[in-house]
């Protein structure tokens, strides 16, 4: 995409947002890159962020599996605890603030994200207007699970960064005092307690119903095709789809495709509003 085409796309996106009645933000893993979070795209991206796992030959999909919590809990919490500490210590980039201003100006928005970092809430978005379809690393549940209880983590986990193993004590269930785990949907996960995400989903479905006849601007950031949950959800909406993705910005007919990073696109669009 040349400069003139990109300029045109930025203006089209600005016009769509200015003229809409409501905003739906879709966000995948690419949304956090401008905040300094690692890009897990492919094994090389993951191993660049976590060299000890390269030595062990363990990829992201290998580690994002509940089996480790029963088979090797220090390994499991080494992986998830490091991410939890990192996400809690990282501030959302300035683009979140600009997005929130757009949403507050409309007074009508929702966020659909596969990210588990909680950065939309951290940036000031109303928690009742966020659907985290894969759960949240900032919330815990029992490994068993012994019940449907979900609670805020509120703690750091000590990690040996040379081995990426967690040190004792590991997080405990607030009910039975057994081992706890993040309330995240993992691969091959039949023990995820989904009540929190289901409550979010009900609010989202109600929002969709309330906005069936309204003009919705759908702004999608960093959602790839490898795990296409966010892309599918955004494509299923009525309204104008603005897809911001430096690698995979293509979409259905009528998509405003912008092949840049999220923060850059937000700033460029905002300057035209």
DOSE-613459 format. One record per residue (C-alpha): x, y, z. Coordinates in nm, 3 decimals, padded with zeros to 5 digits, always signed. Layout:
N
PT    east   north      up
PT       X       Y       Z
...
//
This chain:
273
PT    east   north      up
PT +00.000 +00.000 +00.000
PT +00.156 +00.330 -00.109
PT +00.149 +00.656 +00.084
PT -00.145 +00.804 -00.106
PT -00.353 +00.490 -00.055
PT -00.269 +00.486 +00.315
PT -00.366 +00.853 +00.350
PT -00.699 +00.774 +00.188
PT -00.757 +00.483 +00.425
PT -00.684 +00.698 +00.730
PT -00.936 +00.956 +00.611
PT -01.199 +00.692 +00.536
PT -01.155 +00.550 +00.884
PT -01.181 +00.894 +01.043
PT -01.501 +00.966 +00.852
PT -01.653 +00.631 +00.951
PT -01.580 +00.692 +01.319
PT -01.706 +01.051 +01.310
PT -02.033 +00.948 +01.145
PT -02.110 +00.632 +01.346
PT -02.357 +00.589 +01.630
PT -02.153 +00.332 +01.820
PT -01.804 +00.181 +01.827
PT -01.699 -00.182 +01.858
PT -01.329 -00.234 +01.926
PT -01.183 -00.574 +01.839
PT -00.835 -00.647 +01.972
PT -00.593 -00.933 +01.925
PT -00.237 -00.986 +02.046
PT -00.096 -00.719 +01.814
PT -00.271 -00.452 +02.020
PT -00.012 -00.483 +02.298
PT +00.304 -00.461 +02.086
PT +00.313 -00.080 +02.104
PT +00.294 -00.109 +02.484
PT +00.619 -00.308 +02.472
PT +00.463 -00.651 +02.516
PT +00.633 -00.936 +02.325
PT +00.503 -01.057 +01.991
PT +00.436 -01.430 +02.018
PT +00.375 -01.468 +01.643
PT +00.531 -01.800 +01.549
PT +00.781 -01.999 +01.753
PT +01.066 -01.758 +01.679
PT +00.873 -01.463 +01.821
PT +00.787 -01.660 +02.134
PT +01.139 -01.796 +02.184
PT +01.288 -01.449 +02.138
PT +01.083 -01.338 +02.439
PT +01.152 -01.657 +02.637
PT +01.493 -01.809 +02.545
PT +01.484 -02.081 +02.816
PT +01.187 -02.240 +02.641
PT +01.382 -02.259 +02.315
PT +01.639 -02.477 +02.488
PT +01.359 -02.705 +02.605
PT +01.194 -02.707 +02.262
PT +00.866 -02.587 +02.412
PT +00.648 -02.360 +02.199
PT +00.364 -02.134 +02.313
PT +00.101 -02.394 +02.223
PT +00.289 -02.654 +02.428
PT +00.298 -02.441 +02.740
PT -00.052 -02.291 +02.716
PT -00.198 -02.620 +02.831
PT -00.359 -02.702 +03.167
PT -00.169 -03.032 +03.192
PT +00.135 -02.850 +03.331
PT -00.054 -02.741 +03.644
PT -00.099 -03.103 +03.747
PT +00.224 -03.243 +03.600
PT +00.473 -02.962 +03.672
PT +00.313 -02.667 +03.852
PT +00.641 -02.473 +03.884
PT +00.677 -02.488 +03.505
PT +00.314 -02.386 +03.456
PT +00.341 -02.089 +03.689
PT +00.682 -02.001 +03.547
PT +00.512 -01.945 +03.214
PT +00.192 -01.780 +03.334
PT +00.341 -01.605 +03.635
PT +00.601 -01.426 +03.423
PT +00.330 -01.308 +03.186
PT +00.107 -01.198 +03.475
PT +00.391 -00.998 +03.632
PT +00.477 -00.843 +03.295
PT +00.121 -00.744 +03.205
PT +00.061 -00.594 +03.548
PT +00.384 -00.391 +03.530
PT +00.322 -00.265 +03.174
PT +00.121 +00.049 +03.104
PT -00.117 +00.048 +02.804
PT +00.015 +00.265 +02.521
PT -00.128 +00.612 +02.453
PT -00.354 +00.478 +02.179
PT -00.581 +00.328 +02.445
PT -00.647 +00.678 +02.582
PT -00.737 +00.809 +02.237
PT -00.968 +00.513 +02.172
PT -01.137 +00.573 +02.506
PT -01.193 +00.938 +02.411
PT -01.361 +00.830 +02.085
PT -01.579 +00.583 +02.275
PT -01.674 +00.830 +02.546
PT -01.757 +01.091 +02.282
PT -02.008 +00.848 +02.130
PT -02.126 +00.725 +02.468
PT -02.192 +00.386 +02.311
PT -01.921 +00.121 +02.273
PT -01.806 -00.231 +02.346
PT -01.468 -00.407 +02.340
PT -01.424 -00.766 +02.218
PT -01.073 -00.894 +02.286
PT -00.883 -01.221 +02.292
PT -00.613 -01.056 +02.503
PT -00.588 -01.166 +02.866
PT -00.382 -00.871 +02.991
PT -00.668 -00.654 +03.122
PT -00.523 -00.345 +02.958
PT -00.854 -00.203 +02.839
PT -00.983 -00.190 +03.197
PT -00.644 -00.059 +03.311
PT -00.672 +00.222 +03.055
PT -01.010 +00.329 +03.193
PT -01.261 +00.139 +02.979
PT -01.577 +00.040 +03.165
PT -01.534 -00.322 +03.274
PT -01.901 -00.384 +03.189
PT -01.822 -00.293 +02.828
PT -01.539 -00.545 +02.777
PT -01.565 -00.908 +02.665
PT -01.246 -01.111 +02.722
PT -01.329 -01.421 +02.518
PT -01.022 -01.613 +02.640
PT -01.043 -01.502 +03.002
PT -00.808 -01.291 +03.212
PT -00.463 -01.348 +03.358
PT -00.560 -01.108 +03.637
PT -00.819 -01.354 +03.767
PT -00.764 -01.699 +03.915
PT -00.960 -02.021 +03.961
PT -00.902 -02.357 +04.124
PT -00.703 -02.609 +03.917
PT -00.947 -02.893 +03.999
PT -01.178 -02.689 +03.993
PT -01.345 -02.730 +04.332
PT -01.621 -02.486 +04.231
PT -01.710 -02.192 +04.009
PT -01.529 -01.931 +04.220
PT -01.317 -01.678 +04.029
PT -01.116 -01.412 +04.214
PT -00.873 -01.130 +04.136
PT -00.511 -01.241 +04.149
PT -00.365 -00.936 +04.324
PT -00.023 -01.096 +04.366
PT +00.307 -01.143 +04.188
PT +00.471 -01.480 +04.137
PT +00.847 -01.509 +04.191
PT +01.016 -01.646 +03.878
PT +01.369 -01.776 +03.823
PT +01.426 -01.616 +03.482
PT +01.721 -01.843 +03.402
PT +01.497 -02.149 +03.411
PT +01.154 -01.983 +03.379
PT +01.031 -02.184 +03.676
PT +00.820 -02.037 +03.955
PT +00.931 -02.046 +04.315
PT +00.717 -02.156 +04.606
PT +00.471 -02.059 +04.736
PT +00.247 -02.086 +04.432
PT -00.097 -01.920 +04.419
PT -00.360 -02.115 +04.612
PT -00.733 -02.160 +04.564
PT -00.925 -01.917 +04.782
PT -01.177 -02.190 +04.865
PT -00.998 -02.524 +04.909
PT -00.635 -02.402 +04.942
PT -00.531 -02.629 +04.655
PT -00.332 -02.506 +04.357
PT -00.477 -02.211 +04.164
PT -00.436 -02.129 +03.796
PT -00.519 -01.827 +03.578
PT -00.880 -01.805 +03.464
PT -00.767 -01.835 +03.101
PT -00.895 -02.066 +02.829
PT -00.596 -02.281 +02.736
PT -00.549 -02.536 +02.459
PT -00.730 -02.863 +02.530
PT -00.886 -02.702 +02.835
PT -01.195 -02.872 +02.979
PT -01.154 -02.725 +03.327
PT -01.179 -02.354 +03.247
PT -01.444 -02.185 +03.461
PT -01.620 -01.969 +03.204
PT -01.881 -01.797 +03.422
PT -01.702 -01.460 +03.418
PT -01.657 -01.457 +03.040
PT -02.015 -01.581 +02.992
PT -02.147 -01.288 +03.195
PT -01.943 -01.057 +02.972
PT -02.082 -01.233 +02.665
PT -02.440 -01.181 +02.779
PT -02.378 -00.808 +02.815
PT -02.219 -00.803 +02.470
PT -02.513 -00.984 +02.309
PT -02.751 -00.736 +02.470
PT -02.540 -00.448 +02.337
PT -02.550 -00.599 +01.988
PT -02.927 -00.632 +02.010
PT -02.963 -00.271 +02.123
PT -02.756 -00.150 +01.828
PT -02.901 -00.362 +01.545
PT -03.039 -00.060 +01.361
PT -02.753 +00.178 +01.440
PT -02.442 +00.260 +01.239
PT -02.152 +00.083 +01.409
PT -01.785 +00.146 +01.337
PT -01.590 -00.176 +01.400
PT -01.223 -00.101 +01.467
PT -01.005 -00.412 +01.481
PT -00.642 -00.416 +01.596
PT -00.373 -00.682 +01.562
PT -00.603 -00.982 +01.522
PT -00.437 -01.249 +01.309
PT -00.566 -01.550 +01.119
PT -00.383 -01.812 +01.331
PT -00.643 -01.774 +01.608
PT -00.919 -01.591 +01.419
PT -01.177 -01.548 +01.698
PT -01.159 -01.168 +01.695
PT -01.151 -01.144 +01.316
PT -01.461 -01.363 +01.283
PT -01.650 -01.165 +01.545
PT -01.565 -00.833 +01.382
PT -01.658 -00.957 +01.035
PT -01.993 -01.078 +01.168
PT -02.096 -00.727 +01.273
PT -02.303 -00.492 +01.064
PT -02.139 -00.159 +00.993
PT -01.799 -00.048 +00.866
PT -01.500 -00.271 +00.942
PT -01.168 -00.091 +00.993
PT -00.898 -00.358 +01.009
PT -00.560 -00.236 +01.139
PT -00.291 -00.499 +01.104
PT +00.065 -00.463 +00.966
PT +00.064 -00.819 +00.828
PT -00.296 -00.931 +00.767
PT -00.512 -00.626 +00.701
PT -00.715 -00.789 +00.422
PT -01.085 -00.845 +00.480
PT -01.428 -00.883 +00.318
PT -01.550 -00.640 +00.055
PT -01.590 -00.295 +00.204
PT -01.319 -00.337 +00.469
PT -01.100 -00.033 +00.532
PT -00.767 -00.217 +00.544
PT -00.478 -00.033 +00.712
PT -00.146 -00.217 +00.714
PT +00.030 -00.036 +00.998
PT +00.069 -00.082 +01.371
PT -00.213 +00.012 +01.605
PT -00.068 +00.320 +01.777
PT +00.046 +00.476 +01.449
PT -00.295 +00.419 +01.291
PT -00.481 +00.563 +01.590
PT -00.268 +00.877 +01.586
PT -00.310 +00.923 +01.210
PT -00.686 +00.870 +01.223
PT -00.720 +01.099 +01.523
PT -00.536 +01.380 +01.346
PT -00.803 +01.369 +01.073
PT -01.099 +01.382 +01.310
//
